[in-house]
Amino acid sequence: MLLPFQLFAQHLSKEALQRCEAEAKQVTIIRDNWGIPHIYGKTDADAVFGLLYAQCEDDFNRVEMNYIEKLGRLAEVNGEKDIYNDLLTKMVLDSAGAVNDYNNAPTWLKKLCNAFADGINFYLYKHPGTKPALLQHFEPWYPLLWTDGSIGAISTSGITDADLRNLYSGDNASVAVREKKYNDEDLTGSNGFAFSPSITAGGNAILYINPHVTFYFRPEVHMVSEEGLNTYGAVTWGQFFVYQGFNEHCGWMHTSSSVDVSDAYIEKMSQQNNHWVYEYEHQQKPVVEKNITFRYKQGNALQTKTIHALFTLHGPVMAKRNGQWLSVQSYNRSMNGLMQSWLRTKATSFAAFKKVLDLRGNTSNNTVYADAEGNIAYWHGNFVPVRDAKYNYNKPVDGSIAATNWKGIHTIDEIVHIYNPKNGWLQNCNSTPFTVAGSESPKKENYPAYMAPDGENFRGINAVKVLAEEKHYTLDKVIAAGYNQHLAFFEKMVPTLIKAYDALPANDTLRIALEQPVNVMRDWDLNSSETSVATTLGVEWGTKLVPKIMRNPDNDAEEDEVQKTNRFVNAAAPSDLLLPFLATVKELTAKWGTWQVAWGSINRFQRLNDNIQPKYDDAQPSIPVGFTSSQWGQIPSYASSYFPGTVKRYGVKGNSFICAVEFGKKIKAKSLLAGGESGDVSSPHFTDQALMYTKGEFKDVLFYKEDVLKHAEKTYHPGE
């Protein structure tokens, strides 16, 4: 009976197998009644081993695909279409650098990296039925390719794989900056709120954790060791640290940041003696030329392609726009970043957390913070290069002069931050830090522009208003604030629509056609709900307007979405508003036989399988959802879209892992996941939280072992 297992199991050397089996004996995984893994180990490395084993049990596919991407090997799975995506990755995430960092890592970090690889490889050994798409064996240096847990951790100063294709495909196309297309389902982001003891009913600080990412991108986990680790929260598939969460002493929520952490440089390049050179400080310097080889799937075979890539002192040459060569300087992975990601999970005080921040390895996130000492805090970004403020780094700068180079990294005290504001609350919704605490916020004039280019958005406007309304917050009141369903985007849009309609002549055919739909909008309280027809009309109409609203005028390319919307409202002709509204009414009638469609009838949650690119089917069961995308200024986010063959809209991203935690003598917390913990369609935990998710109904977090044991569903060692 053992023979087939031995034949098809993934290869592990005898030494590695003995090591993994010894590690497994030191790890206990307790799955609670929601399928959440609570991992207990003797050492931190044991906890990492157990965490990765548990992640693979829940969704090996996502663990593997995240590293296929970070290795720049997507084309081996997806075909030639991903070659330039892989090229971008290989240019900014250097595998040789990751290997070198691993070899030089402090002993404690190397142990964690080893445990990461062992946990996955032991899972594959024990589950020969799991067929990897590509990676048969995981290496311990992989985590040093991806040292930030963010969904959008790679920053290339706006340069994309399309730029690389234009530059390196041989077509030598010279293109201008392309206009961004805005799609509701493309929106990502997050909300982070913190409340000081001065405005909570229990006299304890409270943190609200609300990332907006692709559904099922982060599972919920709990890690405990006898070396002082006890952390709970969301982990990104394949990473070994809790990315957004808390321990007994403090909690951290990351929101995606627009802080400038990468810059494009205009390089004056030419060829001399069949080699590329570039000008720097009036001298000609040789361009570093590297051959980067890819494999890509073509049919059932793997083909090979080599690209001759160019590098200057700033970094890889990644684009040619309007005849200008552009290189990119960035900091997309670092050992400090990985160390910081782990060490913050073990911080025991405000001072300790701030010390971890001083590693300055976090390149894509802001941090909203609260702790058991009663502190709340906010840091806008973390890794922020020092620059000469007279240059505009929102656009490519002159790479031929030293004046535009980075000049070190700002200290933690120099970046935009605020500690314990008098108003008692903090918020960030991927918005400007200059409204983070209402009137108590940091002042824009005190910081260089590159340090906080983030604009305002309607979610941020809504949050500032909502959070100021309560003075005695509890966990339930925090959750209620986080689920406020007001759509701030429409505060000016709807009155402007009504004004345009009311100005029509009484016998105008457009007035007659729109009388009833406009009256529905006239009576709307601007809140979304499952039963709201106005929400359907508003979202479908707004979706038609957004591309026009977001289009940048040539004379002001740096407006934020609120400014763009206000400009549009002020300049719009009646036809700009009424004709798209009429088109919305006609399209709904064509699809549904009536324009009077409740939002919950059209806006649905469905999880049929665990495909990374899921399919949706109107004929299969789904659940109505009353929430909308954050595009419309709603604090909770549920971005949905139509798919080929569907009349209904289905959610794809937004609220994913949500958690409210109150600090004090004992942790009190409530959490919620989109769908469920498991990626196995046959598991009871595939959709056991789906209905709760659509209602915003939270479960209690089981943080203490006595509570975990009371709700234990399964207890085992990895491999059993």
N, C-alpha and C positions, 0 to 999 in steps of 0.2 A: 504493500500500500504506500510505502514511502518512496518507491522508485520514481513515479511520475513527478512527485514534488521535487525530488533532487534533480531530475532531468531539466525541468522547466524553471526552477527558481533562478532569480538573478544571481550572478556570481559574487561571492564574497570569499576572500581568502580565509584559510583556517584561523589565522591570527585575528582578522577583522571580525569573523563570526564569534569567536570566543570573547572578544572585547564587547561586542554588541549584546551578547547574551548576558554578560556580567552587568552591563549598564541596565538592561531591561529588568533585572532582578531588583535594582535599586529604585525603580520607578513604579508608582501605582497611579493608574488612571481611573477616576471615578466619573462615570457619565451620570448626570442628574436626569430628572424627569423631562427635561427639554433637550437632552442629548448634549448639553454643554460639557466639554471635558475639563475636569479639575485634575491637574497634574501635580503629583507630589513626588519629590525626589530628594535624595540626601544632599546632593550638590546642585549648584546652578546648572552645571552641564547636564546632569541627570534630567532636570526639568526641561531643558531644551530638547534633549533626546526624546522625551515623552511627548513634548508638544509637537514636534515634527512628525512623529509616528501617528499621533492623533489627527493632525491635519491631513495626512495622506489617507487615513481611514475615511475622512469626511469628503475629501475632494482632491485626490492625487492629480487629476487633470489640470486643475488650476495651479497647483504647486508647480507642476512641470512646465506649464506654458509660460508662467511668469519668468522662469529662468531660461527657457528657450529664447524668449524675447530679449532678456538682458545679456545673453551670450551673443546676440546678433545672428541667430540661426533660424529665424522664422521661415525663411525661404526654403529651408530643407523640409518643412512641413507643409507650407502653404503655396509653394511654387515661386516662379520668377517675379511675381508682382511685389514680393516683399524684399527684393534685393536691396533697394535703396533705403528702405526702413532699417534693414540690417546694417547697411553701410553707416547710416547715421549713428546707430548704437555703437558700432565698433570704433567709430571716430571719437566718441565722447566717453565711452566706458571701456577703458583699456584693460583687457584681460591680463596682460603682462604686469600691469600695475597692481591689479588685484592679487595676483600670485605673489608678487614682491611684498605687498602689505601683509599678506598672511604669513609669509616666512619671517617677517620682522615684527609681528604682532606680540604684545605682551602675553605672557603665559595664560592668564585668565581668559583673554579673548580667544586665543587659539583653541583652548579647551571647548569653548562654546561653539566655535566653527566646526571643530571635529565632531561634536555631539550633533550638530545640525545635519552633517552628512551621514553620520551613523544612523540617526533616526530614520531618515528617508531610505537609505540603502537596506536597513534591516526590515523596513516595511516591505520593500520590493522583494526581498528574499523570502519573506513569510507569505507573500501574496503573489504567487506565480501567475495567477489569472489576470493580474493587472498588467496591461500591455502599454508601456510608455510609448508616446508618439515618437520620441527621439532619444531621450536621456536614459540610458540603461544604468548609469552610475553617476552619483552626485559627488562633487569634489568640495572639500572644506573651504576653498577660497571663493566659492560662489557668492556667499553673503557680502563679500567685499566689492562685488559689482553693483550692489543695490543696497546702499547704506541708509536710505531714507524710505520710510513706509508709504510715502505719498503715491497716489494713483498717477500723478503727473510730475514725477520726480526729476525727469530729464528736462533741462532748460538749455535752449540753443538760440536765445535772442531772436525768436521768431522765424528762424530758418528751418525749413522742413525737408522731408525726404523728396518732395517734388523739386526743390532747389538742387538737391544732390543729383537727381536724375538729369535735370537740365545741364548741370555742369559736367558730370562724369559719364553720361551715356554715349557721348560722341556726337550728339546733335549740336552741342555748344550753343543751345538756345540762350539768348540774353533776355531776361524777363524783368518786368517791374514787380514791385510788391503786389501780391494779389489781394483783392478785397475778400475779407472773411465772410463766409456765409453763416448766418445765424439759424440754428435749428434748435427747437425746444428741447429735443432729446439729447442734444450735445452738451447741455449745461451740466457742469459739475460745481462743486463748492462744498461749503460746510457752515454750520453755525456752532459757535461756542459761547456759552454764557457762564458767568461766575457771580455769586452773591455772597456778600460779606455777612458776618453775624449780626451786624446792625440792622439788617432788613429781613432776617429770617426768624420764623416763629420759635425755632429751637435754639437760637443763639449759636448756631454752627454755620460754617461756610458750606455752600452748595455749588456743585459744578454740573453743567449740562453739556453732554457730549453728543453732537449731532452731525456726523459726517454725511455729505451728500456724494455718493459714489455709485458706480455700477452695482446693481443688486448682486448679492452673493460674492462681493469682492473681498469682504472681511468677515471671518467667523468670530464668534465670542469664545473667549478662553479664560482659564484661571491657572496660574503657575505659582507653585509653592516649593521652597527648598529649605533645608536646614542651615543654609548659609545666609539667611535673612531675606530671601525673596518671597514676596506674597503680593502678587499683582494680578489685576483683573481688567479685562477690556477687550478691545478689538485688535486682532493681529491680521496683517496682510498675508495672504496665502504664500507660504514658503519662507517667511521671515521668522526669526526666533525671538523677537521682542514684542511686547504689547505696545502697539503704536498709539492708540488713544485709549486712556484708561486711568486707573488709580491704584494706589496701595493703601495701607492703613494710615499713612501720614499725609499724602498729597495726591492730586489728580491733575492730569494734563489733557487738553483738547487742542488738536492742531487744525487750523484752517488754511487752505491754500493761499499763498501770498503772491503778490505781484512785485515784491521787493526785487530790485535789479541785481541778479546774481550771475548774469552772463551778458557779454557784450560782443557786438559785431564790429569788426575793424575793416576799413577800406584799405586794401593792400595794393601798392603800386608794383605790379608784377610784370616781368618781361623774361624773354629767353636769351641766354648768352651761351654760345657753344653747346647748344642742344640741352641746356639745363635751365631750370627756372631759378630766377632770383627775384628778390623784392627789396624795395628801398626802405631803409631805416636809419634815421639821423644822418642823411646825406651819404650813406654808404649802401653798397649792394651786398645783400646777404643771401646765401644759398637757401633756396626752399628745400626743406626736408621732403624727400620723395619715398613713399612706402607702397609696396604692392600688397593690397588686401584681397585675399582670395575667399570666395564664397562657394558654397555648394547650394544648389537649388533643385527642387523636385520638378521633373518634367515627365509626365506620365508615371511610369513605375520605376524610372531611373533617376539617379542623381547626376546633374551636370555641374560643371565647374566654371566660374567666371572670376577673372582677376581685374581689379580696378586699381589704377595708378593714382594714389591719393597724395595730396599736397598739404604741407604743414609749415606755418611760420612760427615765430616766437610766441605769438598770441594763441595759437592752436590750429586746428584743422581748417583748411580752406573749404568752405561748404556751399558757396553760392557765387553766381555771377549775375548781378542785376544792373541793368542800364549801363552795361560795359564796365562795371566795377567789380573787382574780385573782393569777396568778403570772407574773412576768417572769423572764428568764434573762440573767445576765451570763456571758459566755464569751470565749474567745480562740481561735477555731477556725481562724484563718488569720492569717499575718503575714509580712511581708517578712523579718523576722529568722529566722523558722522556715525559709523557703526557703534563705536564706543559710547557715544552720547545717547544713541537710541536705547542701548541696554542700561546704562548707568542711571538714566532718569527713572527707570522702573524701580530702582532701589533707593531713591532719594528719601531721606527721612525728615527733612525740614525745608523751609524756604531758603535758608542759606545753602543747604546742600544742593537743592535743585538749581539755584542760581550758579553754583560752582560748576555743575554739569553743563549748563548752558554756555559757560565760558569756553568750552571746547570749540564752539562755533562751527560745528559741522553740519548743521541743519540748513539746507539750501532752498527748501521749497515751502516752508511752513511758518505761520505765526503760531503763538502759543497762548492759550487761555488757561489760567492756573487757579487752583484753590487748594487750601490745606487745612489740617486739623488744628493748626495754631491760629486759624481765623484769618489768614492772609488771602487776598485775591490779587492777581497780577495779570499783565498782558505784555507780551513782547512781539513787536512787528518784525518778523523775520528773525534771523540769527546770524547767518554768514552774510555779511554786507561789506564788500570791498570799498576801500577808501578811494575816491576819485576826485579829480579836479572839477569843481562844481560849475566852472564856466562852460563846460562842454555838455551837449545834450545827448545823453547816452540812450535815450529812447530811439535814436536813429544811429546807424553806423557812424563811427568816428574815424578820424584819420589815423591809420596804423603806422604811418611813416615817421611819427614823432613820439618821443618818450613821454611827453606831457599827458597823453591820453591813457597811459598804462595804469593799472591798479597800483596803489601805494600802501599796501598792507590791508588789514581787516579792522573794521570798527570794533571797539570794545562793547560789551553788553550794556554798559552805562551810556554809551553814545547812541545806540540805536533807539528807535521810537519805542517807548515803554511807559507803563504806568503801574504804580503799586497802591493798593488800598484807597481808591478814590472816595471822596466824601459822600457821593451819591449812593454808594454801597453796591453797585452792580457794574459789570463789564460785558460787552458784547462784541463779537466780530462775526460778520456774515460775508467774508471775502470782500469786505468793503474798506473804505478809508479808515485809518486808525484815529483820525481826527474827530470821529464821533463815537469812539469806543466806550466812552463813559459820559455821554451827553455833554453838558456844559463843563464837566470836569476833565474833558479829553485833552491830550497833548495838543500843542499849538503847531500848526503847519509851518509857520514862519521860523520855527526853531530848528528845522532840519533841512538838509539838502534834498532837492527834488528826487534824486535817484533812490533815496532811502524809503520813500513811501509814494510811489506813483499810482497806487490803487485809488480808484474813484469811488463815489458813492453808488449804491444800488438800492432798489426799492425794498429789498429784504432788510437792509440795514436801517433804512428810514422807519420801517414797521417795527423793528426790534427796539429801537430807541424809545418809541412811543409806548409800546406794550410793557417793556420792563420797568418803566417809571411809574406804572399805575398801581403797583402792589408794594406794601411795606412790611408784610409779614409772610414771607415765602415759606412754603413747605415743599416737599418733593412733588406732591400732586399739583401744587400751584405752579411750580417751575415747569412741569410737563405741560400743563395747560397753556402757559405762555409760549412754550416751544411749539405748540400745536395751534396757535392762533391762525385762523383761516382767512384773515382779511387780505384782499388783493390790492395792495397799494398802487400798483401800476395804473389801475383804472380810475384813480381818484380824480384825475384831470381828463382822462380819455373819454369817460362816459358823459360827463357834463358837456364836453365839446361836441360829442356825437349828438346829444339831445339838442343842443343849441343849433347845430347845423340843420337838423331835421325840422325844428320849429320854425326856421326861417324859410322853409319851402312854401310856395303858394298852396292854398287849400286844395286846388284841383290838380296838383302835380301828381303824375303817375307814380313817382318814387315815394311821395308822401303817403299815398294810398297803400302801396305795396308794403311799406315798412311800419305802418301805424301800430300794429299789434306787437311786433318784435321790439320796437323802440319803447313802447309802454312797459314791456317786461324789464327793459334796461332802466327805465325811469324809476321803477319800484325796487330795484336791486339794492341791497345793503352792502354790496361789494364784498361779501363773504362767500366762499365756495361751500358747496355741500353736495351730497349725492342726489338730492331731489331738485337742485337748482337748474332751471332752464337758462337763466341769465348767465350762469357760469359757462355753460356750453357755448352760448352765443359770444360771450366775451373772449374766451380762450381761442375759439376758432377765428373770430374776427381779428383779435390781437396777433395771432400767428401770421395773418396776411400782412399786417402793418409792420411787424418787427424788421424785416429786411430793409424797408425804407427808412425806418427810424434809426437804425444802427449804421446807415451809410454815412461815412465821414465827409463833411464838406472839405474842400481842398484847403481852406484857410484855417481849419481848426481840427486837427486830427487827434487831439488828445481829450476830447469830451468824454465824460463817463456816461453810463446808460441813462441816468436820470437827466443829465443835461441834454442829451440827444432827444429824449422823449419830450422834454419841455419845449425844445426848439421845434420839434415836429408839430406839437400841439399848437404852438403859437403861429406857425406858418402854414398849417394845413388848410387847403381849400375844402369847402363842404364835400366836393366829390371825392377827395382823398379819403374821407371817412365813410361817407354814405355808400359809395359804390362797392368797396370791400365788404361792408356790412350786408348789402343786398346779395353779394356773391355768397356770403356765408349762409344766409337764409335759404338761398336756392340749392346750395350743395347739401345742406342738411335735409331739405325736403326730398331731394333726389335719392339720397341714401336711405332715409328712414320713413319716407312718406309724409313727414311733417317736420317743421323746424322746431317744434316744441319737444325737444329731447332733453330729458334730465341728465345732468352731468354723470351721475353714477351708471346710467345706461350705456354711455359711450366710453367712459373712462374706467378701465378694468385692471385687475391684478390676475395674472395667470402664470403658473409655473408647471409646465408639462414635462420638462426634462432639464438636465444640467448642462446643456450645450453652452459654450462660452458665447456663441452667437445663437440665441434661442429662437425657436419658431413659435408662432402664435396661431391660434385656430378659433374662429368665432363659434364653431360647432362644439367646442370642448368647454367644460365648466370654467367659469371665471367669477371674480368677486368684484362688486362695485366699489369704487374709490372716490371719496369726496374731495381729496386734496388735488392741488395743481402743481405745476412746475414753479420753481423759485423765480423764473422769468417774470412772473406776475406779481412779485413782491410778497408772496406768501412765505411765512417763516419755515414751516415744514415743506419739504420738496418732494414732488412725485412727478417726474418727467415721463410723459407717455407719448406714444407715436402710433401712427398707422403703419401696417406692414402689408406686403403683397398678399392680396386676397382677403384682407380684413376690413370690415366696416367699423369695428370698434377700435379704440386706442388701447394700447397695452403699456404698462409701466416698464421702464428699462433701468432707471437710475433715480437717485434722490436719497431720501431717508433710507439708511441701510442698518447699521448698528446704532441704536439710540440709547442713551443711558443718563440717568440723573442720580447723583451720589451726594449724600450728606455726610460730612465729616463730624467727628466728635469722639466720645469715649469708645463707641462702636460704630462701624460703618453701616449706614443704611443706604440701599441703592435699589433702583428699578431699571429694567432694561427691556429692549425689544429688538428683534431681528426681522428683516424682510424674509418672509417665507419660513425659514427654519435653518437649523445648524447644519444639517447633512445635505450633501449633494447627491445622495443615493435615492433615486426615485422610489425605491421600495421601502425606504426607512420611514418610520412614523414621524421623524423629525425633518422630513423634507418640506412639509407645508403646515406643521402644527402651530406655527405662529402667524400664518397668513391672514386669517380673519382678524386676529388681534391687531396685526399690522395695519390693516385697512381702517381700523377704528381708533388707532392710537392707544390701545389698552396694553399696559406694561405688565411684566412679570416681576416678581421679587428676585433680586440677585442673591445667590447663595455664596456668601463670602467666607463664612466660618465653617470649619470642618464638621462641627456637630450638626449644622444645618444641611450641609452637603450629604452627610450620611443618612439623615432622615428622608432625603429625597433621592437616594441613590437608585439608579436603574441597573447599572452594571459596574462591577469593580474588577480590574484585571491588571496584569503586567503586560507591557508591549510584547507581542508575539503569541500571547495566549488566545 
